[in-house]
Every structure is written in C-alpha cells, then in structure tokens.
Amino acid sequence: MKKLLITVALLLIPLMAWGGKEAPTVASNAAAIKDVQTNANYVWTLVAAALVFFMQAGFAMVETGFTRAKNAVNIMMKNLMDFVMGSLAYWMVGFALMFGATTTGWFGTTGFFLSDFAPGKDPWVLAFWMFQVVFAATAATIVSGAMAERTKFSAYLVYSVVVSAFIYPIFGSWAWGGLFHGGGWLEKLGFIDFAGSTVVHSMGGWLSLAGAMVLGPRIGKYTPEGKVSAIPGHNIPLAALGVFILWLGWFGFNPGSTTAANTDIALIFVNTNLAAAAGGLLAMLTAWVMFGKPDVGMSLNGVLAGLVAITSPCATVTPLSAIIIGAVGGVLVVFAVLFFDRIKIDDPVGAISVHGVNGAWGTLAAGIFNIGGTSAKLIGVQLLGIGAAFIWAFGTGFILFKVIEKTMGLRVTPEEEMEGLDFGEHGATAYPNFQILIKR
C-alpha cells in the first residue's frame, strides 16, 4: 500500500507543476532538445576558441626558447601585439573579406566592423567570429619565428595588420567562405581543408619564407665560406613547454572546427593526437640516424609537423592514415630544415618547414587518404589549392615586406642586432641578473 501511494504521488507531482498547463508535446520536446544542442554548440565553439588562443602562449614559448636570451622581450612583445593588432584588424576588415556575402567567390563584401551582429539578432556571428579571429592570429604569429632576432618592431606591427586584415582573409574566403555568408571558388571545386593545413599554416609558412628572404640571414649564421654556423636557442625547456601547450591547443584547433558539439569530435581528437605522436617519433628517429643523436629540436618540431599535417584531413581520414600522415610529416620537417639552411634561408625556429612544407603535405594527404575515397580529380583540386596558397601568400608577402623595407625599414641595424633587440627596441631585458653576471 505504501509503495502504491508513493507511485501515485510521483505521478501527481508533474501534474501539479504544470498548474493546469498543457502537457509537453513532441514539438515542444523537440524545441527543447534543439535549444540544448544550440547552447552546447556555443559552449564548445567558445571553449575551443579559448584553447586556440592559448596557442599564442605556445608559439611565444617555442620562439623564445629557440632563440637567444637577448631577444626574449622582443619576441614576447611581437606575440602579444600581433594578437592585439590582428584582433582589431580582423574585426574591422578581415572577417568581412573572409566570410561576407560574395557574388564572385574571391572575397566578401558585407559584415565590416562585425555589422552582421545587432541586439536582438542571432548572436552566433559573435561565437563564430571569436573562433575565427584566433585562427587569423595563428597565421600571423607563425611568421614571427622565421623573422626573429633581426626585424624592426614597428615593421612587424604593420605586417600583422596587413596579414590579418587582407592577406589571410582573402585566401580564407576562397576555401572557407561558405562556412558563413560567403562562398569561395576553391571550396566550390571540392577543396578539402577541414581545419586549415593550408588556409592557416601554409599561409603562415609561405609568408615566413617571403619575410626571411627579404630580411636575409642573422649575422653569423653563415660563414664567409657559406657553411652553416649553428646559433643555439637559449632555453630548450621553454621551447618544449611551448610545444606541449601547442599540442593541447590543437585539441581546440582541429575538433573545434566542427563548431558543433557532436560525436564527430572523437575521431578528430584521436587523429590529431596520433599524428602528433607519429611526427615526433619519426623526426627523432630520422635525426638520430642522420646526426648520431636524438636531437631535441628536431623531435619537438616533428610533433608540430605532425599536428600541422593532420589539420586538413583530421575529420576525413582513419586513425591509421593519421599515423602515416604524421610520420611522413616528421621525416619531411627534418629534411626541409636542412634544405632551407643549405640554400641560406635563415629560419630560427623552422617555421617554414613546419607550417609551409607540412601544411602543403597535409592538404595533399587529405586527398590521398580521404575516407570516402580518392580520385585524380580530388588530388588535382588539392594541388590547385596548395599552389594558389603559395602564389598568393608568397607573392603578396614578398611585395609587402619589400614595400616595408623601402619605406620604414624592415631590419634593425647591425649594432642593434648584435646587442639584442630587447635593449634597442624596448629598452628592457628578460633576464637582468643574467645579463649582469655575463658582463662581470
């Protein structure tokens, strides 16, 4: 009898709560479920954006660790200000060029100054903008490493604005414009770049190549006979910390590109992790065979190479394919670093090799290992996208750096470079006690 009374009470409680209102219908339940999913999409997208933002710290640590102590303040300032300047430039112009409505497929023409948002309208544009601006900042900050230890700070600020406002968004509109109001010519051809091996990383890598070529090598990097003279980084533990931060951030970078809280992110998480692991392992083994020691710098860059390579195909390949893609990336980065050194392009952190070369490899791999099947047409479209990215990024980047060089100047004086950019550019030092001990 007691159990019966409890059962009746439990049945009456919902009726009392309704207070005479109609019971929930199938339609109202469906609406509630849709609201929950929508809210989850917002939360996941913004959490992923926060993870990608944290990658700025990772890039700063990697670049600082792989370069000399006398430039640490300058590097921190560059990594801080490219996000500051880039955020404002992307708000004003970049987002509209990348995702605004278009009739040509070349660039957007609506949404400047985030005008797609207004009180009372759907706020999704705000979450989407936040996720996209951290990607734009990633493309811009990649170049900092390749141009480290010899670039004027004022010139770097100008570069950051132009890249975030124009160069990166216009190519982005070709491949990703349809994610919002646009529709680019590359995506209409079937180009696959799920999270940006080419749109973000190759763009940054090829801009790095242009910048390093215009700047020239650091003083002392190459002997008069043309031999490579190593300039060791001052803090490898700091660089390693940066790589771990970047690895963590990539779990926002790749899975977050779904911009939806759904089950697809599980495969993307696994593929991202496996490619990074394979890249680190193969880079270590390759360096071990070539140099006789398991080189830490190459191993760290191998992890990053695997992450860059899997960024494009992370949602469209199997875990086994992800391991192969990452492994190839780990081998490629070692040979690419040696190649660019051989042709006297000084890249202190290996940004061109990690992001440019492996961004291209990952984009090609998205066509080769596509889980839905590959074809000559698909691979051709992937190659077209790779080529278009190189021509656009390297071409516009080379012009931009040449214009800066001829007007305000791109490179610091030899005296400032020898003393360190921390003093010459910022009047500060990252390690004051350390500098005092050296002088003694």
N, C-alpha and C positions, 0 to 999 in steps of 0.2 A: 504493500500500500504506500509505503514511504517513497519507494522508487517511482511509483506512478505519479505521485504529487510533484516530485522533482521534475519529471518529464513534462508534465502539464505546465509547470512554472516556466521551464525553459522555452516552451513553445509560445507562452503568453508574453514574455519579455519583448521579443521583436515587435509583436502587435502593439504593445503599449508604447514602444519607442516610435513607431510610425505615427502615432497620435491621430489616427483616422486618415492618414495619407495613403495613397495607393501603394501597393507593394511594388518592389523593384521589378522592372520588366527586363526582357532580353536586351532591348535597345539601351536602357539606362545602364545596365551592367556593361555592355559593350563600350558605352561612352566613358564609364569609369575606368575600364581597362585601358582605353586609348589615352586617357589623361595620365595614368600611371606610366605608360610607355613613353609618352611625350616628356614627362618630367625626368624620367630615367635617362632619356637621350640628352637632355640639357646637362644633367649632372655629369654623365660620363664624358661628354664633349669638353666640358669646362675642367674636369679633373685631368683629362688627357692634355688639355692646353697648359695646365699648370706643370705637368711633367715635362712637356716640350720646352716651356720657359726655363725650367731648371737646367736644361741642357746648355743654356748660356753660361752657367757656372762651370759646367763640364768643359766647354770649349776654352774658357778662360784659364782653367787649371792646366789643361793639356798644353796650351800655347805657352803659358808662363813656365811650366816645368821643362819644356823642350828648348827654351831659350835661356839667355844669360840673366843673371841677377840684376844687372844694371838697367834692364828694360822692363822689369816686372810691373812697376806703376803704370807705365805707358800702355802695357798690354791690358791691364785691368780697366784703365780708362777707355780704351778702344772697345772692349767687350761690353762695358756699361753703356757707352754713348751710342754704339750702333743700334742697340735696342731702343734707347731713348729717341734718337733721331728717326730711326726706322718706324717706330710706332706712330709717330705724328705724320710722317710722310705717307705711310700706308693708309692712315685714316683720311688724309686729305685727298689723295690721288690714287694710290696703288690699288686699293680694294676695288674701286670703281673700274679701273682699267682691266682688272683681272676677272671680275665677276659681274660687271654691269651688262645690261642688255646690249646686244650687238646684231647688226644685220650683215656684217662682213665676215665674222669669225676671226678677226685679227685683234680686236681689243674692245673692251666695254666702253659705253658712253653714258652710263647712268650710275647714280649712287655715290657721287662725290661727297666728301665730308660726312659719310655714313648717313646720307639723307634717306636711305631706304627705311630707316627707323623713325618712328614718331610715337609719342604716347598714345596708347590705345590700340596700336598696331601689333601684329605678331612680333614678339621680341627675338625670334630665332636668329635674325640677322646679327644680333649682338653676340650670341654664343658662337655663331659661325665665324664672325669677324675675329673674335678673340682667338679661336683656334687657328685661323689663317695668318694672323699677324705674327704669331710665334714661329710659323714656318718661314715667313718673309725674313724675320730676324736671323734665322738659322742660315739662310742662303747668304745673307750679308756678312755674318760673322766668320764664315769659313775663310774668307779672303784675308782676314786679319793675320792668320798664321803664316800664310805664304809671303806676306809683305812685312813680316815682323822685323824689328830691330833697325829699320832704316827709313821708315815712312813718316812724313810730317803729320802731326796730329790733326791740324786744320784740313789737310788734304783728305785724310781719312773720313772726317765728318762729311765733307762734300760728297765723297764716294758713297757713303752709307745712305744719304738722302736719295741720290740718283738711282741707286740699285733698288731701294725699297719702293720708290715712287714709280719708276718706269721700267727698268731693265727686267727685273724679276717678274713683275705683274704681267707684262705683255706676253712673255713666253708662257707664263702660267695660264693666261686666258686661252692660249691655243690648245692646251692639254686638259684643263680643269674647269673652264668657264661654265660648262653645263652643270656643275655642282650647285650653282645658284641661278642667276638670271641670264648668264651668257651661253656660249656655245662655240667652242673653238674649232678651227679647221682640222687640227690633229686628232682631237677626240672623235670627230665625225668619221674619220678614216678607221677608227677602231684602235687607236694607240692606247697601250696599257702602261700606266704608271701610277699604281694604286696610291702610294704614299710619298712618291717624289724622288726616286733614284736620279731621275733626270731633272724634273721640274725644280727641285731644291738643290740636290747635291752636285750634279754635273754643272748646273748653272754656277754654283759657288766655285766649283773646281776650275772651270774654264775661265771665269773671271780672275781667279787666282793666277792662272797661267799668264793671262794678259798683264796683270799687275806686276808679277815677278819679272817678266821680260822687259817691261818698260823701266822698272826700277834698277835692274841689274843686281848682281850678287853682293852680299855683305863684304866689307873689307876683310881680307884674309881668308875668305872661303876657298879661293883657288890660288895656287902658287903661280909664279910667273911662267913656269913650265906647263901650266894647265892641269896640274894634278889637284885632286880634291883634298882639301885640308879640313878635317872634322872640327866643328865648333860644338862641343858638347852642351847639352842643356844643364841647368844648374840644380834642378830638383826633380829627379825621376819619380820619387814617391808622390809628388804633387801631380805630375802628369798621369800616373797610374790612378790616382783618385779621380782625376778628370774623366778617364776612360770608364771607370765604374759608374760615375754619375751619368755619362752619356748613355751607357748601356741601360741604366734604369730609365732614363728619359725616352729611349727608343720604345719602351713599352707603352708610352703615350703617343709617340710619333706614328707608329705603324697601326696598332689596334685602334687608336683614336680616330684614324682616318675613315672609319666606318661612320663617324658622327652619329652612331646609334648604339644603344645598349642592347646588343643581341648576341646570339651564340656564335656568330662569325668570328668574334674576337679571340676565341680559344685557339683556333688554328693559327691565327696571325701571331699571337703570343709565342706559341711553340716554334713556329718557323723563324721568328725573329731571334729567339734565344739560340736555336740550333745553328743558324748561320753565323752568329757571332762566335760561338764556341769553335766551329769548324774553321773560321777565318783565323782566329787566334792560334789554333793548333798548327795549321799548315804554314802560317807565317813563321812561327817559331821553328818548325822543322826545316823549312827552306833556308832560313838564316843560319841554322845550326850546321847544315850541310855546306853552305857557301862560306861561312866565316869561322867555323870550328867551335862556335859558342852559341848558346840560345839567347840571341840578342833581345833585350827587354823592349827597346824602342820599336823594333820591327814587330814583336809579339803584340804590343799594345795597338799599333796601327793595323795589325791583322784583324783584331777584334772589330775595330772601326770599319775596316774594309768589308768584313762580312756583314755588318749592320747596314752599311750603305748599299751593298749589292742586293740584299733581300728586301730593301724598302719598296722597290717597284713590284716584285712578284709575291709579296708576303701573303696576299689573300688568294692567290691563284695557282699555287704550287703545293705539292705534297711535302711532308717533313723530310723525306729522303732527298727530294730535289733541293730543299733549302740547305741541307748539309753540303751537297755538291756545289751549289752556288756560292756558299760561304767559303768553302775550301778553295775554289778557284780564285775567289777574291783575295784570300790570304796569300796565295802564291803571287798573284798579279801585283799586289802592293809592294812586295819586296823588289821585284824586277823593275817596276815603274819608278820607285825611289832611286834605284841605281841608274836607270836610264836618264832621268832628268838631271841627276848630278853629272852624268857623263857629258851631257850637252850644255852644261854650265848654267842651268836654271836653278837658282838657289831658293829652295823652299824649306825653311827651318823646321816645319812640323810635318811635312809630307802631305799637305792639303790637296795638292793637285793629284797625287797618286791615289789617296784615299777616296776623295769625293769626285774628282773628274773621271779618272780611269774606271773606278769601280762603280760609279754611277752609271756610266755607259754599259759596263758589263751587266749590271743588274737589270737594266732596261732591256737589253738583248735577251737575257736569260728569261725574262717574263714571257717572251715569245717562244723561246725554245722549249721551256718546261711547263708551259701552260696546261693546267689540269684538265681543261676542256678540249685539248688537242691543239697541235700546232700546224702551221702551213707556211708555204713560201710567201703568201700574201701578208700574213701576220708578221713574220720576221722582217719582211720588207718595210712594213709600216713602222716597226720598232726601230729599224735602222734609219728611216727617214726622220723620226723624232730625235734620235741621237745626233744625227747630222745637223738638223735645224737648231738644236740646242747649242751645239758647238759654234756654228756660224754666228748665231745671234749673240751668245754670251761673250765669246772671244772677240768678235768684231766690235760690238758696242763697248765692251770693256776696254779694248785697246785704244779706241778713239777717246773714251772718257779719260783714261789715265794719261794719254798724250796731251789732251787739252789742259788737264790739271798741271802737268809738267811744264807746259809752255806758258801758263798764266801765273798761278800762285806758287808753283813749285811742288814737286811730289816727294822729293828725297831731302833728308836733313843734310847738313854739311858733314864732311869727313870728321871734323873735330867733334861735333855733337855725337856722331855715331860711335867714335872711339870712347868718348866719355860715358855714353849711355843716354838714352832718350829720357830717362827719369829726371835727370837734372836739367837737360837742355829744354825739354818740352813742358815739364811740370814743376820743376824746382823742388823735387821731392825724391825720396828713396824708399824702397820697400824694406830694406834691411839696414837701418842706420848704424847699429852696433857692429854689424858685419863689415860695413864699409870702413869704419874707424879702425877695426883690427887689421884690415888689409893695408891701410895707409901706414900703420905702425910697423 
